[in-house]
Amino acid sequence: MLWTVLLALMVLLLLQTQLSVCLRELRNGGSSSPVYTSPSSSLSSHNATQQRLPGAIIIGVRKGGTRALLEMLNLHPDVEVAKAEVHYFNVEEHYRRGLAWYRAQMPFTFPGQLTVEKTPGYFAAPQVPARLWDMNPAVRLLLIVRDPAERLISDYTQVLHNRLTRHKPYQHLEELLLHKGHIDPSYKALQRSLYHQHLSRWLEVFPREQIHVVDGDALIRDPFPELRKAETFLDLPPRINPNNFYYNTTKGFYCLLSAGHDKCLDESKGRPHAPLSTQVLKKLCHYFRKPNKLFFEMVGRSFSWC
């Protein structure tokens, strides 16, 4: 009888031990091995990932192809990108939150990886160059530009789409662009296309060799050569290759291919432009001739713009 009782007690102890193990596994996500800290946590002791301030920033231009450039750079295994435009340096409410807030908007990276942020609003904001220098004087800047007339029309098209979506009134492009038959220099979308004015402010703070100019029109036609130049500027080993791109005949532009998965930019990219008469387009191109020439002299190269 005593042996029976002892045996029953031993069985109960074994069952209790097994139950404790099972409960511990459930708490740890179904595994008795140490818990892996995902990159969404503030710091992982297993893989040393953490959020770092960007070593490179795409500063503009708006409607110049900044999203395409960011997604293409993200093909590189040594690059991690901030998924959203942060607007830290050009929005006072954000800037007052400090660098800790800015860092918290960045992706988690391994040591040696490059963090890249893009906010095209930085380029035309007068206060941004000095603020960015204060954060990191060695930060590398990428500026993607396209034909300023095309950029202006694309800028207007986006605003028009947003207003139509919200059922708000709008003005036709020619009404905004012309005043008494002449180009109106006060139109904000036009001012954003005066690249030489904005770049001059950046060159008062940063040396020219710290700003890499990407040809946005060339990036659309054939992405790889522009990406190879960007890799070189960023001191990245050449990992992006022509096989990472394929032309989507339906969308009318290149899509990305990596590890067997393809990705195309969202439907807002490649949206048909708002109409502009040939006569007004000629006036616009004539207006941009002198500003374009000044910009070409500043960057030491020319572009096939109207």
BADOPA-906767 format. One record per residue (C-alpha): x, y, z; residue in three letters. Coordinates in steps of 0.05 Angstrom, whole numbers, plus 5000, padded with zeros to 4 digits. Layout:
<rs>
XYZala/...
</rs>
This chain:
<rs>
500050005000met/505750485018leu/509250354951trp/502850504914thr/502251174949val/509551344935leu/508751164862leu/502651594856ala/506352184887leu/512152104838met/507252094779val/503952734805leu/510753074812leu/512652884741leu/505953144715leu/506853794753gln/513853894724thr/511353764653gln/505654244664leu/510454794687ser/514754684624val/508554734580cys/506255374613leu/513155684605arg/513255504531glu/506455824522leu/508856464554arg/515056464509asn/511056384445gly/511155634440gly/518655514446ser/522955354507ser/528955694472ser/530756424489pro/525856934461val/528257294398tyr/527358044403thr/524358294338ser/526958914302pro/520759274325ser/523559324395ser/528159894415ser/534459474416leu/536058744404ser/541658424444ser/541857834395his/542958214330asn/545158904354ala/539959254311thr/537959954332gln/535060594304gln/540461054277arg/540261754250leu/540661764174pro/547361764140gly/544161984075ala/537962404059ile/534162503995ile/532663254001ile/528463353938gly/525763553891val/518363483901arg/515263083843lys/522362943819gly/522362193831gly/524462173904thr/519961563921arg/522661173861ala/529861333882leu/528561123954leu/525360463934glu/530960313886met/536360463937leu/532659993985asn/534359423938leu/541459463966his/542658974025pro/546659504062asp/541160024060val/534960104103glu/530060664089val/525061064129ala/518260854100lys/514861524109ala/516962244096glu/518862504165val/518963264153his/523263354214tyr/527563934192phe/522164334156asn/516264274203val/517064664268glu/512464204308glu/516863614290his/523463974299tyr/521664194370arg/521063454389arg/528563374381gly/533262864353leu/530762304398ala/523962364363trp/527262394295tyr/531461774309arg/525161404331ala/522361494260gln/528261124230met/528560374213pro/532459874254phe/539259724223thr/545359284235phe/552059614247pro/554959804180gly/548259904146gln/546360574118leu/539860914140thr/536661344086val/530961834096glu/527362244043lys/523162864050thr/522763263985pro/520263874023gly/527263974052tyr/530264253987phe/526164893983ala/525765034058ala/530765584077pro/531865344148gln/533564624132val/540964644109pro/543564934174ala/539264474216arg/541663864177leu/548864084185trp/547864144260asp/545463424262met/551163144221asn/556063554179pro/558262924143ala/551262704121val/550762544046arg/545362894007leu/541762643945leu/538063133900leu/533862833844ile/531663333791val/527563303727arg/525363793674asp/522764383716pro/516764493670ala/514763763674glu/515863783749arg/511264393756leu/505764053716ile/506463423757ser/506163833821asp/499764163799tyr/496863493777thr/497863203847gln/494463803880val/488763763829leu/487763023843his/487463153918asn/482463713911arg/477963313864leu/478262723913thr/475863173969arg/470663513925his/474064193933lys/474164753882pro/480364843839tyr/483365303787gln/485965093720his/493465073713leu/493665653663glu/489766093711glu/495065983765leu/500966013718leu/499266653679leu/498067363701his/495967843646lys/498767363594gly/505567293626his/508566753672ile/506866923744asp/513266843786pro/509166823851ser/506066143834tyr/508965673887lys/509565073841ala/513865503795leu/518165733852gln/519665013871arg/522364903801ser/527665463808leu/532964963827tyr/538765453827his/535665893881gln/534665313929his/541364973914leu/545065623928ser/542665604000arg/545064894008trp/551865063980leu/552665614032glu/552665054083val/554964414049phe/560764304001pro/558664123930arg/561763433934glu/557063253990gln/550963343945ile/549662823891his/545063033835val/540862473804val/537862553735asp/530462393748gly/528762353674asp/534461853662ala/532261453724leu/525461353691ile/528361153623arg/533760693649asp/534560633725pro/540960223731phe/546260733710pro/543561253758glu/543260743815leu/550460543802arg/552661273808lys/548661333873ala/551960703901glu/558861003887thr/557061663919phe/554461313981leu/560760873986asp/556460253978leu/559259613946pro/555859493878pro/550059033893arg/544359313851ile/544459043780asn/540359093716pro/536458463734asn/533258843791asn/529059233741phe/523959053689tyr/519559493645tyr/512159423660asn/508659563593thr/501959643628thr/504260173676lys/509160493628gly/515160503676phe/520260053708tyr/518559613767cys/523259293818leu/525158563825leu/528758283886ser/529257573912ala/523857343865gly/518957873887his/516858463844asp/514559153866lys/511659723827cys/510560423852leu/503460593871asp/498260823821glu/499561563835ser/506161493800lys/505561583725gly/498761933733arg/496862303668pro/498763033672his/493663593672ala/493063923604pro/497064533585leu/496764873518ser/502864863472thr/503165623473gln/503465663549val/508465093553leu/513065473506lys/512566093551lys/514165663611leu/520265343577cys/522766033557his/521866283628tyr/526165703655phe/531965793606arg/536066273649lys/534665923716pro/536465253684asn/543065523657lys/544865783726leu/543365103756phe/547464743703phe/553465183720glu/552665043794met/552564283787val/557564243730gly/553063873681arg/547263993635ser/540563653625phe/536063573564ser/530464023589trp/525764453548cys/
</rs>
